[in-house]
Amino acid sequence: MKKPITSRKHSTALAMLMLPLAAQAALDSGAGADASAGTTAQRVHVHGERDNEFKADQAASGKYTQPLLDTAQTVIVIKKELIEQQGAVTLTEALRNTPGVGTFFLGENGNTNTGDAIYMRGFDSSGSLFVDGIRDIGSVSRDVFNIEQIDVLKGPAGTDTGRGAPTGSINLATKQPLLRNIGDASLVAGSAERRRASADVNRVLDRRRGIAMRLNVLDQDSGNPARDEVKDKRWAVAPSIAFGLRGPTQLYLDYLHVKQDNRPDGGVPTVGLPGYSSPDPKRPWIADAPAVDPQNFYGALSDFDRVRADMFTAIVDHEFSPRMRLKNTSRYGKTRQFYLLSAFMGNTANILTPDQGDPATWQLARTTRTIKDQENTILANQTMLTTEFDTGALRHTLVTGLDLANEKQSNWSYLGGGTLQPANLYRPDSASPVTGLNLVRSGARTQGETTTAAAWLLDTIKIGERWLLGASVRVDHFDTSYDAIALSTASANPGLPVGTPVPTHVELTDSLVSGKLSLLYKPTPNTSVYALWANSKQPPGSNLALSTSASSASNPVFDPQVTSTTELGAKWELMQKRLGLNAALFRTNVKNEVEQDPVDLKYYQTGRKRVQGVELSAIGELARNWSVSAGYTWMDTSVEAGRLVAANGANSLTYTPKSGFTSWTSYSFPSGLTIAGGARYSGRLLRGTDGAVGTPAYTGDYWVADAMASYALNRWVDLRLNVYNLFDKRYVAAINKSGYRYTPGAPRWASVTANFHF
């Protein structure tokens, strides 16, 4: 029997090229046989393997050694083909392909969250973002121009990544050099003056020695279709080179440089939204005020958000034998974010109503000038040894490793933020002058540093052909130090001259042990059912800041937050393994939350929270040329002990939709036309409570539908049209803790993309 052709990309085209040659060989063979022996000509079967645009078979991390079908955990992989088809350009946009995950939280009071402030299964996961397995810190918006796939790992990831969010982590796998020449470029134009250009070029420099180079570049200068005056301007370059791609030892050298010069968005007042009432009992008529235009911009044209990020990565991958492999990853990264934001609080003092009967005269005071100057650096090294061996009838895949990391975060305070005049509530003028704007560092600053050494062991044991047992353990030893210099005030430091530097030093040294245990059974080769238990721990200072406040969970006197998750799941591959179906039931318990005793008013770690629910997904091909990616989640969240956290008094967690749904499907016609579309749903969001009066306690649920059509003019050029929010749905995408401000969802808008292949 002839062996099938199994090359992954362009294999269908290769099969078509080989078919005439194989047929001719068969005819020649048959003719010769007929002439010499009178036998019947043999048939030649040529098999080709098509790429599956949406379905991945494996997570990018080497810690997940089994195919996704045999991985006892909810792992959603978002491939670049799906991201590109949707026209998604940021991590936040790409994560819309997994339900119940998003940037739902706008921030507290005048502090507006920037970048990838991601909530997942009830908890903030912004500090659990990784690039090629190394933690990526900094509250910036990440572009996906250099990303091959995104792995969303749901459930505690303590044994995989160490400290982190209770409910999962996100790993971005970057594009790496390949041993084939490719070239792709894209030009995008769209609503709100969207302009974007990107290119991805790979060239083989020496095929015999396995040397290749890849270059990804990006330039973008765009507005925001949902907001006036907000802009998103960035450029980036990501060169990489690889050596030894044909041999047992491979070396990858990657560099990433990103520069952003954006105008940030402080949000829109919630005046007039459902659930809004007057913040001032003396002015009850404010409750009847109409809603503002969601595109209004309440900042100043002098507001800015400047980001500079540099990351250098070296990866050495050596195969000792088919059953033993060593991988070492070294990383140095630095990210600096400097922004000035004109924020506001729509409380009694800041809503001005000079003429009760004429809302056109009402004003909003913009007194919260927010300045952030933060620098994050990381120096990390990760060593991972993967070994396959047998102990009797048991077949082991053992991954052992060592993580070493030093992370630093510095913040500087400023004077001279200037003063803005109140804005007209319904017709704000972003060009109004800012008086006294002269930014200078005040002398107050903070610096946090965490050094971590971790060892881990992940073992997958195959018992016969149907059972897989997973056992993992990780030990992290960390040392966190936090230094702060505050400037004395007359009330807080009566014995010191005002403005005198007052230093504070706090340290914490501890060790964490986390584990994971799973059992998976395969009724058939294409199905699996599993049970999982895992835990994770998040110590004080996990965000590189410690506190001496008795009410803060970052106080080193407190124990780590402890999370445990149980999950029961089933996975099924059908349609010749081209479609994957997944179902999981999960329950996550989080304890050691800091709570105040109502009697003695002291703080104890008696708080407990719970998230439980179900998640379903279908990813892959329904038929030839018909692809789908869909997911649904239902979550029941509760505070099991301690005070309730939702503003409406419900026993639920905040910024977590009870139900979430996402879908995208595409069909390609032989003519070169591809049509696609999808819908996503998010349930209502409960905001937190901080004593704000009159603001909405929650946002409404919503559906949004998008569509796409593309046409290949020839093998070198194709055009794509994306239309977002087809039915022009108005909705609230995020709300802040006090409920004074919200982020509106984008109205209907469109973009046109020209893709070039060379």
RAKA-V341051 format. One record per helix or strand of 2 or more residues. SS is the DSSP state (h for helix, s for strand). FROM is the first residue (numbers start at 1). TO is the last residue. If there is no record, write none. Layout:
BEGIN
[[SS,FROM,TO] [SS,FROM,TO]]
END
This chain:
BEGIN
[[h,11,36] [h,68,70] [s,74,79] [h,80,86] [h,91,97] [s,101,102] [s,107,108] [s,111,112] [s,119,120] [s,123,124] [s,129,131] [s,134,135] [s,147,154] [h,158,161] [s,168,174] [s,182,190] [s,194,206] [s,211,224] [s,227,243] [s,249,263] [s,268,269] [h,284,288] [s,304,321] [s,324,343] [s,351,352] [h,359,361] [s,363,364] [s,368,391] [s,394,420] [s,423,424] [s,434,463] [s,467,487] [s,501,521] [s,527,538] [s,561,574] [s,579,596] [s,603,623] [s,626,641] [s,659,668] [s,673,682] [s,685,686] [s,698,699] [s,702,712] [s,717,724] [s,732,735] [s,741,744] [s,749,757]]
END
